[in-house]
Amino acid sequence: MAKNKFNIFNMLSFYIYWYLCILGPSRNSYYLGPMLGLLYFGVHFIYTTDKMVDFKLFVMCGTLGLLFESALYYSGFITYKGILVDKFNIVPLWTIILWFGFGLTLLHSFKWILGKYTLSSILVAAITPLIYFSAHKINSITLNYNLLYSYIILAILWGILLLFINIMVKKYVSN
């Protein structure tokens, strides 16, 4: 697959399953988004030219996501809807699948953010809390504090987290 076509596939696939992962819990449909995510991962690894580098980012972001979302959950900042939350008191699969997929965008459709530490941190700090607010609005998650406080905390945490990811990718992963 040509690089431009692969990047378009990468972006569209990520956003489609991302949307379904966030929408699903609000409709008590927990599997469609993660199943599409797993399909995307499989196709991605078939067509990517640098499987090992993408795999490193996949694992790094998935692990960071598990730690980050768990911290939000266990601190009482967020309450998630999901089968794993209800049965095992752990963050739901749909949130972790999003993080794994995010790792697969970093050297493809989101490559433009690499090395732009200030710009990428400011953008993610401004935009990402709105994604959590959307998930809160449709009842996929519950933000347990007022929206202003939640926005500020999420903006700070995501700004720092993306800076860390950006530095790690530039220093240890990308060529």
Number of C-alpha atoms within 10 A of each C-alpha: 11 8 12 11 10 16 19 13 18 23 17 13 21 21 16 14 24 23 14 20 28 26 20 22 24 18 11 12 15 21 17 16 24 22 16 19 25 16 13 20 19 11 14 20 15 11 13 19 12 10 12 12 17 22 15 16 24 21 16 18 24 21 14 17 21 20 14 17 20 18 14 16 19 13 10 13 16 20 19 25 20 24 19 14 15 12 8 9 13 17 24 21 18 27 20 23 25 23 22 24 26 21 24 27 20 22 19 19 19 15 13 11 17 20 15 12 17 12 14 18 23 17 15 21 23 17 15 16 21 16 11 19 18 15 21 20 13 15 19 22 20 18 22 14 12 8 14 9 12 18 21 14 15 22 22 17 17 22 22 17 18 21 22 14 19 20 16 15 21 13 11 10 14 14 7
